[in-house]
Amino acid sequence: MMTWQEYQEAVAVLYEQTDGFGNVSRNVMVPDKITGQPRQIDVLIEIKAKGHALRMIVDAKFHAVPIDVRDVESVLALADAVGANKAIVVAANGWTEPAKKKAEHVGCSLELLSVEEALDLIVPDKWKMCPSCGVDCIVLDQEGAVTFEGGSWFWWLAGQCRGCKNARIHCQDCGVKAYIDLGESMVCGCGHRWSSAHEGIKIAFFEEQS
């Protein structure tokens, strides 16, 4: 399953990819303006405009449930402690209505970034939430190419859920993208049979024609 560190990294990538959004730093330590003690910031954004320096902090909330008022207040307290002009909270599973009202009242932005969206930011097109178990990820880390007689070649991309071994396959020839449960198989448009086993994904080339 995705870790909170991976989610924090995805949030940083999200803002790093935003053109013209100032200087973006991830996982930095900023001194408390009163005590001088270092405070950890998930993402720090610094903008210089018309001779003024603006500082914004982004806090990633990788919670299984919507964030509440206390979560918003903790980020606001952190923003005040480091002298930030604005706070942004990015949540994986949304927020409660009281949290929304609190954020709107103080000018704190709430942004939604789902786990699947976060995974795609870290490794584009190679991470998928498993539709079978719904609690872990399919990492598309199995790829290969085969050259057949006559010069034709075949390339594929596939992977299995780290938990239940549900497989995701992508046949580059016919374009089929499908999920296969552990112990099951399917034939793609090319006639290749794909199977999901404990030891990995198996391909029997042109089995349908034979």
C-alpha positions, -999 to +999 in steps of 0.1 A: +000+000+000+011+036-006+030+050+024+026+085+038+062+093+027+052+084-009+021+106-006+042+135+007+065+131-023+036+131-047+023+164-032+057+179-037+058+168-073+023+182-079+035+217-069+069+214-086+051+207-119+030+239-115+047+265-138+053+300-124+043+290-088+075+303-072+104+284-057+092+250-044+112+230-018+102+196-004+106+182+031+125+212+046+132+224+081+123+260+089+131+276+123+102+285+146+101+323+146+098+324+184+118+294+197+142+289+168+136+252+169+134+235+135+099+227+122+093+202+094+074+214+063+062+190+037+063+216+009+075+252+011+067+277-016+084+310-017+073+338-041+088+372-048+064+397-063+068+435-065+095+436-040+076+414-014+085+379-004+055+355+002+058+322+020+033+294+017+034+260+033+017+229+020+008+201+044+001+166+031-026+147+050-025+110+042-055+100+063-079+071+057-108+094+067-117+130+059-096+155+078-113+174+106-111+209+122-082+198+144-061+189+113-068+223+098-059+241+131-026+222+134-016+233+099-026+269+107-005+268+139+025+255+119+021+283+093+020+309+121+051+294+138+072+297+107+059+330+095+040+317+065+016+340+047-007+311+036-014+275+044-025+248+019-037+214+030-037+185+005-058+156+017-061+120+003-097+115+014-113+149+016-125+169+046-155+173+069-179+202+065-167+219+098-131+216+085-141+233+052-159+262+071-128+267+093-105+267+063-127+292+044-129+315+074-091+319+078-082+317+041-066+282+042-069+263+009-081+227+009-070+205-021-079+169-029-053+145-042-065+109-043-042+080-037-044+069-073-036+104-086-007+106-061+007+072-074+005+084-110+025+115-101+053+094-086+056+069-114+034+080-143+012+052-157+030+025-137+010+024-105-027+014-103-049+009-073-060-028-072-097-031-082-098-066-066-086-060-030-088-022-030-061-019-004-028-023-023-012-013-056-004-029-088+031-019-099+035-023-137+071-033-135+071-064-158+079-055-194+096-072-223+099-076-260+100-106-283+110-108-320+092-135-341+102-151-374+097-127-402+109-097-382+076-088-363+080-080-327+058-078-296+061-056-265+041-057-233+038-041-199+023-058-169+023-061-131+007-077-101-009-064-069+016-065-041-011-080-019-036-102-037-016-108-069-044-095-092-027-087-125-029-058-149-017-064-185-012-040-214-007-056-248+011-030-270+001-047-302-037-049-300-040-022-272-058-044-248-057-033-211-072-057-186-072-071-151-068-108-144-075-124-110-049-148-095-053-183-112-073-169-141-063-162-177-075-144-208-067-141-245-060-107-260-068-096-295-034-108-308-043-144-297-018-144-268-030-160-235-022-141-204-022-158-169-017-146-134+001-170-111+019-168-078+053-167-095+042-139-119+025-132-152+028-158-179+022-153-217+016-181-242+021-165-276-004-171-304-021-199-283-055-191-298-043-197-333-026-230-323 
